[in-house]
Amino acid sequence: MNDALVELRVWRQFLAVAEELHFGRAAQRLHMTQPPLTQAIAQLERTLGVPLFERTSRRVALSPAGQALLAEVRALLARAQALPQRAREAAGGEVGRIRLAFVSTVGFEQLPAWVRAFRAVHPQVALELVEATGDVQLQALERGEIDAGLMLHSPGFAPPGLAHLQVATEPLVLALPAHHALAEAEHPAWPAVLAEPLVIFPRRIVPSLHDAVFGLYHAAGCLPVVAQEAIQMQTIVNLVSAGIGVAWVPESVMQFRRQGVVYRVPDTRRRKGQPRATPVCETSLVWRAQPDGSGVAPALARFVDFVRAQGGG
């Protein structure tokens, strides 16, 4: 491509002549003399291989090719004029894109509210959302396919090597089939709970939380009977409704109203050989950053600050 085609100066000269339809007035508008302007337009026409103006001794008019280019040139110059402001906005995190992964539990209430509020404050930052389990998020972060993720883990077990911000802490509750005998009690007894077959997520999904659940059973001197593994919390709850087993799920999952499922908290009064309390899980926003916090895109830094202002640790 000829360099003349990408120089904004020559297109400004074309626009001035096209709007004035007079080379003398266009030259005055551009603060130059007429001969160099006439030469510049002639050179542009030679480069394009088509006339842009029809000239007579009395008038200058746009040719069909010039008329076709006029709106495009105006748009080009307008975009070019906006570039410095766009660059300043991008540097300040006011424009950009954030690819955010999230676990399903965050999608019940927190994430929709955050997305609405963040977009209201930063309408030029595009939030691209994808639901993914913790192990998938870690792989995507490593490959640079996402910018940040909202994931579950046990307290103090945020993924190492990543910056993180705690956004929620909640206990695990017991999901039971509604017709189950244990569902009749507001606080089922531990021995009966621990004897039930378990529906649980694979350990690779959330190792620390998986270990915390198994720790409940180890504390009572037994091992859980795993009836079924499932990846998504909604699937786990659906399996519970089918009577396959019971499940330990974050309290926020209670917002997923599934017919045939009830939620209970076992009796936490301390007895010999029984767990003291149910485990707690955390949700953290995680992202890649240098130890000093650098290396974070401005738009992502804006989102981190926003989440922190919502009460994140």
C-alpha positions in Angstrom: 0.0 0.0 0.0 1.3 3.4 -0.9 2.2 5.4 2.2 0.2 8.4 0.9 -3.0 6.4 1.6 -2.3 6.1 5.3 -1.2 9.7 6.0 -4.0 11.6 7.7 -2.6 14.9 6.4 -3.6 14.2 2.8 -7.1 13.2 3.9 -7.5 16.4 5.8 -6.6 18.3 2.7 -9.1 16.3 0.7 -11.8 17.0 3.2 -11.1 20.7 3.3 -11.4 21.0 -0.5 -14.5 18.7 -0.5 -16.2 21.0 2.0 -15.1 24.3 0.6 -15.3 23.3 -3.1 -12.6 26.0 -3.6 -8.9 25.4 -3.5 -8.1 28.9 -2.4 -10.5 28.9 0.6 -9.4 25.3 1.5 -5.7 26.4 1.5 -6.6 29.3 3.8 -8.4 26.9 6.1 -5.4 24.7 6.2 -3.0 27.6 6.8 -1.0 26.8 3.6 -0.7 28.3 0.1 -2.8 27.0 -2.8 -0.1 25.5 -5.1 1.1 22.8 -2.6 -2.5 21.9 -1.8 -3.3 21.5 -5.5 -0.2 19.3 -6.0 -1.2 17.2 -2.9 -4.7 16.5 -4.2 -3.3 15.7 -7.7 -0.8 13.3 -6.2 -3.6 11.6 -4.2 -5.7 11.2 -7.3 -2.7 9.6 -9.1 -2.2 7.2 -6.2 -5.8 6.2 -6.2 -6.0 6.1 -10.0 -9.3 8.0 -10.0 -10.3 11.7 -10.1 -11.7 13.0 -6.8 -12.8 16.4 -8.1 -14.2 17.8 -11.3 -12.5 21.1 -12.1 -13.4 23.8 -14.5 -12.2 27.4 -14.7 -15.4 28.4 -12.7 -16.1 25.6 -10.3 -14.8 22.7 -8.3 -17.1 19.7 -7.6 -16.7 16.3 -6.2 -16.5 13.4 -8.7 -18.5 10.3 -8.0 -15.4 8.7 -6.4 -14.9 11.8 -4.2 -18.5 11.8 -3.2 -18.3 8.1 -2.2 -15.2 8.8 -0.1 -16.5 11.9 1.7 -18.4 10.2 4.6 -15.6 7.6 5.1 -12.9 10.3 5.3 -15.0 12.3 7.8 -15.4 9.1 10.0 -11.7 8.3 9.7 -10.6 11.7 10.8 -13.1 11.8 13.6 -11.8 8.4 14.9 -8.2 9.7 14.6 -9.1 12.8 16.6 -10.6 10.6 19.3 -7.6 8.4 19.7 -5.7 10.4 22.3 -8.7 10.6 24.6 -9.3 6.9 24.0 -5.7 6.1 24.9 -6.0 8.2 28.1 -9.2 6.4 29.0 -7.6 3.0 28.4 -4.6 3.9 30.5 -7.0 4.9 33.3 -9.0 1.7 33.0 -12.1 3.5 31.7 -12.2 1.4 28.5 -11.1 -2.1 27.9 -12.1 -5.7 28.2 -12.1 -8.1 31.2 -12.5 -11.9 30.6 -13.9 -13.1 33.9 -14.5 -16.7 34.8 -16.8 -17.7 37.7 -18.0 -20.7 39.7 -21.7 -21.3 39.6 -22.3 -20.4 43.3 -21.3 -16.8 42.6 -23.8 -16.6 39.7 -26.8 -17.0 42.0 -26.8 -13.5 43.4 -23.4 -11.7 43.8 -22.2 -11.7 40.2 -25.4 -10.5 38.6 -25.5 -7.6 41.0 -21.8 -6.8 40.5 -22.1 -6.9 36.7 -25.0 -4.5 36.7 -23.3 -2.0 39.1 -19.9 -2.2 37.4 -21.4 -1.6 33.9 -23.3 1.3 35.2 -20.1 3.0 36.5 -17.8 1.8 33.7 -20.0 1.4 30.6 -17.0 1.3 28.2 -15.4 -1.7 29.9 -16.6 -5.0 28.4 -17.1 -7.8 30.9 -16.9 -11.2 29.1 -18.2 -13.9 31.5 -17.6 -17.6 31.3 -18.7 -20.2 33.9 -15.9 -22.6 34.8 -14.7 -24.7 37.7 -11.6 -23.8 39.7 -9.3 -26.2 38.0 -10.4 -25.0 34.6 -9.9 -21.4 35.7 -6.4 -22.0 36.8 -5.5 -23.5 33.4 -7.1 -20.6 31.6 -5.2 -18.1 33.7 -2.0 -19.9 33.0 -2.7 -19.8 29.2 -3.8 -16.2 29.3 -7.3 -17.0 28.2 -9.0 -15.2 31.0 -8.0 -12.2 33.1 -9.5 -13.1 36.4 -11.6 -15.7 38.1 -14.0 -16.1 41.0 -13.4 -19.5 42.6 -14.2 -21.5 45.7 -11.7 -22.8 48.3 -11.3 -23.5 52.0 -10.2 -20.5 54.2 -6.5 -19.8 53.7 -6.2 -22.0 50.6 -6.4 -19.4 47.8 -4.4 -20.7 44.8 -0.7 -20.0 45.3 1.1 -17.8 42.9 -1.9 -15.6 42.2 -3.1 -12.3 43.6 -6.4 -12.8 45.3 -9.2 -10.9 47.1 -11.6 -12.6 49.4 -15.2 -11.7 48.4 -17.3 -14.1 50.5 -17.2 -16.6 53.3 -20.1 -19.0 54.0 -20.7 -22.3 55.7 -21.5 -25.6 53.9 -25.0 -26.9 54.5 -26.4 -30.3 53.9 -28.6 -30.9 50.9 -31.1 -33.7 51.4 -33.8 -35.4 49.4 -37.1 -33.9 50.6 -38.6 -37.3 51.3 -35.6 -38.4 53.3 -36.1 -39.2 57.0 -33.3 -36.8 58.0 -35.2 -33.9 56.4 -37.8 -34.1 59.1 -35.4 -32.7 61.7 -34.3 -29.1 61.7 -30.8 -30.2 62.8 -30.2 -33.8 61.8 -27.9 -35.9 64.1 -24.4 -36.4 63.0 -24.2 -40.2 63.1 -27.2 -40.5 60.8 -25.8 -37.8 58.4 -22.3 -39.4 58.2 -23.8 -42.8 57.4 -25.5 -41.5 54.2 -24.0 -42.0 50.7 -22.4 -38.8 49.5 -22.7 -36.8 46.2 -19.6 -34.6 45.9 -17.5 -32.8 43.4 -14.2 -34.4 42.2 -11.2 -33.5 44.3 -9.4 -31.9 41.3 -12.1 -29.2 41.1 -11.6 -27.7 44.7 -9.0 -29.8 46.5 -9.0 -27.8 49.7 -12.8 -28.0 50.1 -13.0 -31.6 49.1 -10.4 -32.4 51.8 -12.4 -30.3 54.3 -15.6 -32.4 53.6 -13.7 -35.6 54.0 -12.2 -34.2 57.2 -15.7 -34.2 58.7 -15.9 -38.0 58.3 -12.3 -38.6 59.4 -13.0 -36.6 62.6 -15.8 -39.1 63.4 -13.5 -42.0 62.6 -15.2 -43.0 59.4 -14.9 -42.7 55.6 -17.7 -41.3 53.4 -19.4 -43.6 50.9 -19.2 -41.6 47.7 -22.3 -42.5 45.6 -21.6 -40.1 42.8 -19.3 -37.3 41.7 -20.5 -34.3 39.7 -18.8 -31.1 38.6 -21.5 -28.4 38.8 -23.4 -27.5 42.0 -26.7 -27.6 40.1 -26.0 -31.1 39.0 -25.1 -32.2 42.5 -28.4 -30.8 43.8 -30.3 -32.5 41.0 -28.7 -35.8 41.9 -29.7 -35.3 45.6 -33.3 -34.7 44.4 -33.1 -38.0 42.7 -32.3 -39.7 46.0 -28.8 -40.8 45.0 -27.3 -39.3 48.2 -26.8 -36.3 50.4 -24.4 -33.4 49.6 -22.4 -30.7 51.3 -22.9 -27.4 49.4 -22.1 -23.7 50.0 -25.0 -21.9 51.7 -25.5 -19.7 48.7 -26.7 -22.8 46.7 -29.9 -22.7 48.8 -31.0 -20.0 46.4 -31.1 -22.7 43.7 -34.6 -23.8 44.4 -34.9 -27.4 43.3 -38.1 -29.3 43.9 -37.4 -32.4 46.0 -34.4 -30.9 47.9 -34.2 -29.4 51.3 -31.2 -27.9 53.1 -30.3 -28.6 56.7 -27.5 -27.8 59.2 -26.6 -30.8 61.4 -26.6 -30.6 65.2 -23.4 -28.8 66.0 -23.4 -29.5 69.8 -20.1 -31.1 70.6 -20.2 -34.8 71.3 -17.4 -37.4 71.5 -16.3 -38.6 68.1 -18.4 -36.1 66.2 -17.3 -33.0 64.2 -17.5 -29.7 66.0 -19.0 -27.8 63.1 -19.5 -27.9 59.4 -16.7 -26.6 57.1 -16.6 -23.0 55.8 -15.7 -22.1 52.2 -14.4 -18.9 50.8 -14.9 -17.3 47.4 -12.0 -15.3 46.1 -11.3 -13.2 43.0 -8.0 -14.3 41.7 -5.7 -12.9 38.9 -2.1 -12.9 37.8 0.1 -10.1 39.0 3.6 -9.5 40.1 4.4 -9.6 43.8 4.4 -5.8 44.0 0.9 -5.8 42.4 2.2 -4.5 39.0 1.4 -6.1 35.7 -2.4 -5.7 36.0 -4.3 -4.2 33.1 -5.9 -0.9 34.1 -9.4 -2.1 33.4 -8.8 -5.2 35.6 -7.4 -3.0 38.3 -10.7 -1.0 38.1 -12.7 -4.2 38.6 -10.6 -5.3 41.5 -11.1 -2.0 43.2 -14.8 -2.2 42.5 -15.1 -5.7 44.0 -13.1 -4.6 47.0 -15.5 -1.7 47.5 -18.4 -4.1 47.6 -17.0 -5.6 50.7 -14.3 -7.9 49.4 -11.4 -8.4 51.7 
